[in-house]
Amino acid sequence: MSIEERIAEGLSTRLGTAIKRAEQALMAEKTRVLKPFGLSVPQYAALHALSVAPLTGAQMARVCCVTPQSMASLLTTLESKNLVDRSPSEVHSLVRVAQLTRAGRALFAEADAAALAVEARLSSAYTAEEEGLTRELLQRSVNALTSPATPVSLPPTPVAH
């Protein structure tokens, strides 16, 4: 057995590995279907957020789960593609608010249909009950990892004399 096979075998029993593989498969498929639209998954996520409401870069970074620096770069790219327009906030002139342009709305509508088709393929692997349970279990995972850590009791280590 090769080193890679031994490593894969050791990781195959870990829950984190299974979750990561599912996430990678989902992102790879979304990347594939969004490519014809000239969008990356993070760019699509930004357009999705802006389809709901105009947002500041900081707000978008939080809802899209990226750093403010990454979002600033992403917004610059979307703006250069004429998909997003940014203007000074009514509340603070140094803060800029992003919103979709007409071209951005049109492209988002097409790209969203492709992304929703990926989600539908994923959902079709489950019954409605299983999908609900999967959502519940994944939320439990998020809760377990975002709540304050509880010390794990490890068996005592034998001391050699």
Number of C-alpha atoms within 10 A of each C-alpha: 5 7 8 9 10 11 10 12 11 10 13 12 10 10 9 12 13 13 12 11 11 12 12 12 11 15 15 13 15 22 18 16 21 21 12 10 14 13 20 18 18 16 19 23 18 25 27 18 18 21 16 10 11 17 21 20 24 18 15 24 19 12 13 17 13 13 13 15 12 14 23 16 12 18 22 15 14 20 18 11 13 14 20 24 20 19 13 13 14 10 8 9 10 10 15 18 21 23 23 27 16 13 13 20 18 13 18 25 15 12 23 18 13 17 21 12 14 17 14 11 11 12 13 11 10 13 10 11 8 12 15 12 13 13 11 12 12 13 12 12 13 11 11 12 10 9 8 8 8 7 6 6 6 6 6 6 6 6 5 4 3
